[in-house]
C-alpha cells in the first residue's frame, strides 16, 4: 500500500495525512472483496524496514492501526471476517499486541473472509525464523527428508494459501521484501495509482488484468 506520503505531499499536507486517507482505501478494498467473494485479502501495513522512519511517523502509524482495529470490529463481525496479524510482533508495544490479540480472538470463528495484516514484517526475516525452526526439527529428527511444504509450515503464513495476486501501488515495481517465499508463482500487477486513490474501480481493474492471464505454474496446458 504505497504512496500515502506522496499523496499527502501533493496536497500540501503532512505525510501522516496520507496514512489516514489510506485507511479509507483499505475499507473500500475490503467492502469490494466481501461483495465479490474473495476469501483472503492481505495488506502489507508496516515492514521491518519501516522502523527506520522518523519516530513521530512510526508512532502515528501505530496509533492509527490501533484505533482502526477498534473501529472496524463491528464491521468484521457483521461481515463474518476473520482478522489476523502476522510479523515480528515482539517489536510492537504491549498495548498494541493486546489489542491485536483481542481482535484476533473475537473474530477467530468468522469464515466468510480472512483479512491478513502484515505488521513489522519482512520476507527475509520470515524465511530466517522459519529456517531456525526447521533446523530444530532436523536436530530432533536427523536424516528426515525436507520438502518445500515442510518449510512452508514454519512461515508466519502457515495455514493460509499462497497469494494469487500481488498489487503494488504508486508506480513502484518491486516487492520490497514481502512474502519472498510465498510469491514464487504469484501474479503481479503494478499501478501508478497512489494508495489513497486506490478504490473500488482501481481494484476491479487489477482483478480483471489478473483474470486475463494464463497461469501455468511452469507447466504446459
N, C-alpha and C positions, 0 to 999 in steps of 0.2 A: 504494500500500500504506500507507494512512493509519490512524493510531490507536494506534501502538505505545506512544507516551509516555503517552497517556491510559489505556491498558490497564494499564500498569505502575503508574501513579499510583493507580488504583482498588484496587490490591493493596498499596499502601504501599511500593512498590519504586521504585528509581531508574529514570529513563527508559530507560537502556540495557538494562535487563532486558527491556523490551518488544521491543526490536530483536532480542535473542537468540531470543525466543519467535516473533517474526515470521519467522525463518528456517524454522521448522517449518511455517508456513503456505505458504511458497514450495515446500517439499518436497512437501507434500500436494497442492498445485495441479499441480505437475509430474507427480507419480505418476498423478493422475487424468487429466491431459491425454494422457499416454502411453497409458493404458488406453482412452481414448475416441477416440483417433485424431486429436487436434488437432495441426496441423502447425507452428504458430507461437504462441509464448507470450511476451509482453513484460512486463517488470517495471520500473516507474519507481522505481529504488532510491535515487537521490540527485540532487536538482536543483541547478542553478547557484545558486539562492537559498539552498539548504541550507548553503552555505559560510559563511553569516552566523550559524549556530548556534554555541553555545559550543565552544571548541576541543577540550575533553575529549570531548564527544559526537561531534564530527566524527572525531576520532582513533579512538574506539571503533568507529564505523561502518565506517571504512576497514579497521581490523584485522579486524572481523567478516567483511567481504566477502572479504578476502584469505584468511582461514582457511577460509571456506565453500567457496571455489573449490577449494582443495586437497582438502578432504574429499569433495567431490562428483565428483571426476574419474572414479573407478571407476564411479559411477552413470551418468555421461554416456556412458562407453564401453559399459557393459553394455546401456543402453537406446538406443544409437545416436543420441545427442542432440548436436547442434552447439551450441556456446556462443559467443555474440557479445556484445561490449560496445560501445556507441556513446555519444558525447557529447564534451564538450570535455576530452579525456583529458590534454591538456598540463598541466592543473592537478593531476593526480594525482602521487603520489610515484613515483620511478623504480622502486622495488622492486615497487609495485603494478602499474605498467604492464608490467613484465617478467612478472609472474605472469599477468596478463591475456593478454599475447601468447602465452605458453606454452600456456595452456589453449585459446585460440582455434586455435592451430596444431595441437595434437594431436587436436582434435575437428573439424577443418575438413571432413573427408570424411564425417562422420556425416550421415545424411539421413532419419532417421525423424522427427525434430522439430528445430526451431531455437528455442533459448531466447535472447531478446534482453534484455540488461540495459542500461537507460538510466542512465548514471552521469555526474555533473557535466553534466547536460543541461538545456536549456530550449528550448521551441519557437521562441521569438523568436531565440535565438542560432542555432538550426539554419537558420531562414529567412535570417538575415543572412549566415551563412557561405556558404549556397547562392547568395544574390544576388551576393555578391562573386565567386564562381566563374563565375556566369552572365555577369557583366559582363566578365570576362576573355575568355570565349568570344566575346562580341559584338564586343570590340575586334579579335580575330583574324579574326572572320567578320562584318564590318559588313553591316547590311541583312538579315541572316537572320531569318526569322520565328521567334518564340519561342512554343512551345506549352507547356501545363502539364506534359506529360511530359518536356520538355527541362529544366524547372526541377526536377522531381522527382528526376532522376538526380544532382543535386548535393546532395541532402539526405543526412544520415548513414544514412538508412534505404534508400538506393538498392539495388535488387535484392530488397527484401522487399515483400510485399503490404501495402497499407494495412490498418489494423485493422478487423475486422468489428465487434468489441465492445470497449468500454472499461468496466471495472468500477471504481468508486470506493467505497472503504470508509469507515466511521466517520461516516456522516451528512453528509459534506461534499458539496456539489452544485456543483462547479466542476472544471475540468480542470487548473488550476494550471500553465499554461504547458507542457503536454505535447502533443507532436505536433500543433501547431496546423494545419499544412497537411494532414497525413496523415489527420486525423479528420473531413474535410469531410462524409463520409457514414457515419461510424461510428455504431453504436447505442450508447446509454449506459444503464448500469444503476447506480443509486446505492443503496447499502445502509447501514443503520445499524450493521452488524456491524463491530467493530474488527478490524483486520487480524490480530492474533494469534489471534482466534477464527474467522477465515475459513478453513474447512477444506473437505473434500470436499462436504458437503451444501450449504454456502453457495454453493460454486462451481457445483454442479449446478443449484441454484435460479436462479442468474444466467443460466446457459446455457439453461434451459427458458424463462425470460422472453424471452431473445433469439430463441429458435426460434419463439415465438408471434407475432413481429412481421412485418409485411408490408413488405419492403424494396423500394421502387420507384425509388430513386435519381433522384427528380424526374420520373419518367415515370408513365404510366398503364398498368396491366395490361389 
